[in-house]
Each structure stands twice: as structure tokens, then as C-alpha cells.
Amino acid sequence: MSTAAPVIAPFDGSSVCLFCGSSDAADPIYTKAASDFGAATAKAGWRLVYGGGGVGLMGASARAAHEAGGRVVGIMPAFLRSRERLFDDVETIVVTSMHERKQLMYDQSDAFVVAPGGIGTLEEVVELLSWKRLDLHGKPVIFLNINGFWETFFALMRQSVETGFTPASFLQAWTVCDTVEEAMAVLTADAAPETLKHDHR
């Protein structure tokens, strides 16, 4: 098995990674938000990095970004190609494992947006926040909290702080946005954070 790193064409702008669900059974409000976010990244001139699938919120975001003229890079483990139906219309890198997928998504991104999703999305963001807790990165992490989807997760994180397992400063490791427009405003204002008060919950 080759250990050579996957090759991704150079990109000179900003890249934002979207973690989100791959289920077609999700409430359409979540799928629309993912689609709106994909289109917004293209309009902003940002590259969208995502999990490579053509289903669920993943597929909706990638299609919208692609159709709006944006650059999209999907990163997909080989064993998921049939389950998550590779979206071949955009640049896609096929890797060997979930670990390699996450590492490459991290390496290729300047910021992360976490939309609603299932256990896979949760696993991705927990590892990302764990890395941030360990000072392995300082990249922005934004929860797209459509319909309050992530409120129970925030409650669990607060319980972790209240019971002494995590320092209170950890609650500043992410920003919460209730709409795509708010998430785009936070991403746009990141270079000048004094222009926007971030909600960490």
C-alpha cells in the first residue's frame, strides 16, 4: 500500500471545511441550510472542503457550491465510495481511512463549519475540538446551529466544565451561529474579530 500523500491542486485563497450529515432522511431545513452555505462559500470566493459524498447535506452543499462556480474538494475514504455516493463533478481525493480523511480535511482548511449531522459529524467535531483543547491548532470552529440542533451538545460541554473535567476557557473554543448568514458574517469578520461579537454558548 502506498504511503504517498494525496495530491490536491494548489489554491491561493481561503478554504472552509464543512462537517455535516450524509443522510437523505434529514429534515429539509437542514439540507437547505447546507445548500445555502455551499452557495455562499462560492459567492465569497472560498474553496469548500467536505467529505466527498453526493448524498444528504454533504451532497447539497457541494452541488450548490459547484453550481455557483465555486471550487470544491471532496475527501472520501475508499470504503465509503458506494455508501456515500462519490460526487464526481468536483475534485475528489480518495484516501484509505477515516483518520486520513480527517487529517487531510484539517490540513486543507483555514476554518471549520459544523452543520447538523449524525455520529460521524459528531466524531469529527469532537476530535477537532480535542485538538484545539490540546493547542494543536487555533483555527476557527463555527457550529451552524439550525433549529437549535447543537444545544444538547453545548449542554454536555458545560456539564464537563461544571463537573471539573474541562476548564471553563474551553467554552470559548467555538462560535455558535443560528443561520448561514451569521456563519458567513463570522467567517468574513475573522480577520477583524472586533467587528462582530461571537456567541460561544
VEXROFI-256419 format. One record per residue (C-alpha): residue number from 1; residue in three letters; x, y, z. Coordinates in steps of 0.2 Angstrom, whole numbers, always signed. Layout:
# VEXROFI-256419
NUM / ALA / X / Y / Z
...
# end
This chain:
# VEXROFI-256419
1 / MET / +0 / +0 / +0
2 / SER / +7 / +17 / -5
3 / THR / +10 / +29 / +9
4 / ALA / +12 / +44 / -3
5 / ALA / +1 / +59 / +2
6 / PRO / -14 / +63 / -9
7 / VAL / -11 / +77 / -21
8 / ILE / -23 / +92 / -21
9 / ALA / -21 / +106 / -34
10 / PRO / -14 / +122 / -26
11 / PHE / -26 / +135 / -20
12 / ASP / -22 / +153 / -16
13 / GLY / -37 / +159 / -7
14 / SER / -46 / +154 / +9
15 / SER / -53 / +136 / +12
16 / VAL / -68 / +132 / +23
17 / CYS / -72 / +114 / +29
18 / LEU / -90 / +109 / +31
19 / PHE / -93 / +94 / +43
20 / CYS / -111 / +89 / +40
21 / GLY / -123 / +74 / +39
22 / SER / -124 / +62 / +24
23 / SER / -142 / +56 / +27
24 / ASP / -156 / +60 / +14
25 / ALA / -169 / +57 / +28
26 / ALA / -164 / +73 / +37
27 / ASP / -177 / +87 / +39
28 / PRO / -176 / +98 / +23
29 / ILE / -172 / +113 / +33
30 / TYR / -155 / +106 / +37
31 / THR / -152 / +101 / +19
32 / LYS / -157 / +119 / +13
33 / ALA / -145 / +127 / +25
34 / ALA / -131 / +116 / +19
35 / SER / -135 / +121 / +1
36 / ASP / -136 / +139 / +6
37 / PHE / -119 / +138 / +14
38 / GLY / -111 / +130 / -1
39 / ALA / -118 / +143 / -12
40 / ALA / -112 / +157 / +0
41 / THR / -94 / +150 / +0
42 / ALA / -93 / +151 / -19
43 / LYS / -100 / +169 / -19
44 / ALA / -87 / +173 / -6
45 / GLY / -73 / +166 / -17
46 / TRP / -69 / +152 / -4
47 / ARG / -64 / +134 / -8
48 / LEU / -76 / +122 / +0
49 / VAL / -68 / +106 / +8
50 / TYR / -80 / +92 / +13
51 / GLY / -82 / +74 / +14
52 / GLY / -84 / +70 / -4
53 / GLY / -101 / +62 / -4
54 / GLY / -116 / +66 / -15
55 / VAL / -129 / +62 / -3
56 / GLY / -138 / +71 / +12
57 / LEU / -131 / +88 / +17
58 / MET / -114 / +84 / +10
59 / GLY / -121 / +82 / -7
60 / ALA / -132 / +98 / -6
61 / SER / -118 / +109 / +0
62 / ALA / -106 / +103 / -14
63 / ARG / -118 / +104 / -28
64 / ALA / -123 / +121 / -23
65 / ALA / -105 / +127 / -22
66 / HIS / -101 / +119 / -38
67 / GLU / -116 / +126 / -47
68 / ALA / -112 / +143 / -41
69 / GLY / -95 / +142 / -49
70 / GLY / -85 / +139 / -33
71 / ARG / -71 / +127 / -30
72 / VAL / -75 / +111 / -21
73 / VAL / -63 / +97 / -14
74 / GLY / -71 / +81 / -8
75 / ILE / -61 / +69 / +3
76 / MET / -68 / +52 / +4
77 / PRO / -62 / +35 / +11
78 / ALA / -62 / +21 / -2
79 / PHE / -73 / +10 / +8
80 / LEU / -87 / +23 / +8
81 / ARG / -87 / +27 / -10
82 / SER / -103 / +17 / -13
83 / ARG / -112 / +21 / +3
84 / GLU / -110 / +40 / +2
85 / ARG / -110 / +40 / -17
86 / LEU / -95 / +50 / -23
87 / PHE / -99 / +66 / -31
88 / ASP / -88 / +66 / -47
89 / ASP / -92 / +83 / -53
90 / VAL / -79 / +91 / -42
91 / GLU / -61 / +87 / -37
92 / THR / -61 / +72 / -26
93 / ILE / -47 / +64 / -16
94 / VAL / -50 / +45 / -12
95 / VAL / -40 / +41 / +4
96 / THR / -38 / +24 / +14
97 / SER / -45 / +28 / +31
98 / MET / -56 / +39 / +41
99 / HIS / -41 / +46 / +50
100 / GLU / -33 / +51 / +34
101 / ARG / -49 / +59 / +28
102 / LYS / -50 / +70 / +44
103 / GLN / -31 / +74 / +44
104 / LEU / -32 / +80 / +26
105 / MET / -48 / +90 / +28
106 / TYR / -39 / +98 / +43
107 / ASP / -23 / +102 / +33
108 / GLN / -33 / +109 / +18
109 / SER / -44 / +121 / +28
110 / ASP / -42 / +138 / +36
111 / ALA / -59 / +137 / +46
112 / PHE / -72 / +124 / +50
113 / VAL / -91 / +125 / +50
114 / VAL / -101 / +111 / +59
115 / ALA / -119 / +109 / +52
116 / PRO / -131 / +96 / +59
117 / GLY / -127 / +78 / +56
118 / GLY / -126 / +61 / +64
119 / ILE / -112 / +51 / +74
120 / GLY / -99 / +54 / +60
121 / THR / -101 / +73 / +61
122 / LEU / -101 / +72 / +80
123 / GLU / -85 / +62 / +79
124 / GLU / -76 / +74 / +68
125 / VAL / -80 / +89 / +78
126 / VAL / -76 / +81 / +95
127 / GLU / -58 / +77 / +88
128 / LEU / -56 / +94 / +81
129 / LEU / -61 / +102 / +97
130 / SER / -50 / +90 / +106
131 / TRP / -35 / +95 / +95
132 / LYS / -40 / +113 / +99
133 / ARG / -40 / +109 / +118
134 / LEU / -23 / +102 / +117
135 / ASP / -17 / +118 / +107
136 / LEU / -13 / +108 / +92
137 / HIS / -22 / +121 / +81
138 / GLY / -31 / +138 / +83
139 / LYS / -42 / +138 / +68
140 / PRO / -60 / +145 / +69
141 / VAL / -74 / +132 / +73
142 / ILE / -91 / +138 / +70
143 / PHE / -107 / +127 / +74
144 / LEU / -121 / +130 / +62
145 / ASN / -135 / +128 / +75
146 / ILE / -150 / +127 / +64
147 / ASN / -166 / +125 / +74
148 / GLY / -155 / +123 / +90
149 / PHE / -148 / +106 / +84
150 / TRP / -132 / +108 / +94
151 / GLU / -140 / +114 / +110
152 / THR / -138 / +97 / +119
153 / PHE / -120 / +96 / +114
154 / PHE / -117 / +113 / +121
155 / ALA / -126 / +107 / +137
156 / LEU / -114 / +92 / +138
157 / MET / -99 / +103 / +136
158 / ARG / -105 / +114 / +150
159 / GLN / -108 / +99 / +161
160 / SER / -90 / +94 / +158
161 / VAL / -84 / +111 / +164
162 / GLU / -96 / +111 / +179
163 / THR / -90 / +94 / +185
164 / GLY / -72 / +99 / +184
165 / PHE / -66 / +89 / +169
166 / THR / -63 / +103 / +157
167 / PRO / -58 / +121 / +160
168 / ALA / -71 / +135 / +158
169 / SER / -60 / +143 / +144
170 / PHE / -64 / +128 / +133
171 / LEU / -81 / +135 / +130
172 / GLN / -73 / +149 / +120
173 / ALA / -66 / +136 / +108
174 / TRP / -80 / +138 / +96
175 / THR / -93 / +150 / +90
176 / VAL / -112 / +147 / +88
177 / CYS / -122 / +154 / +73
178 / ASP / -140 / +151 / +71
179 / THR / -141 / +155 / +52
180 / VAL / -130 / +153 / +37
181 / GLU / -129 / +172 / +36
182 / GLU / -122 / +173 / +54
183 / ALA / -109 / +160 / +50
184 / MET / -104 / +169 / +34
185 / ALA / -103 / +185 / +44
186 / VAL / -91 / +177 / +57
187 / LEU / -80 / +169 / +44
188 / THR / -79 / +186 / +35
189 / ALA / -76 / +195 / +51
190 / ASP / -62 / +183 / +57
191 / ALA / -48 / +194 / +51
192 / ALA / -56 / +209 / +61
193 / PRO / -65 / +200 / +76
194 / GLU / -69 / +216 / +85
195 / THR / -82 / +219 / +72
196 / LEU / -93 / +205 / +77
197 / LYS / -97 / +198 / +95
198 / HIS / -96 / +179 / +94
199 / ASP / -108 / +168 / +103
200 / HIS / -99 / +153 / +111
201 / ARG / -113 / +147 / +122
# end
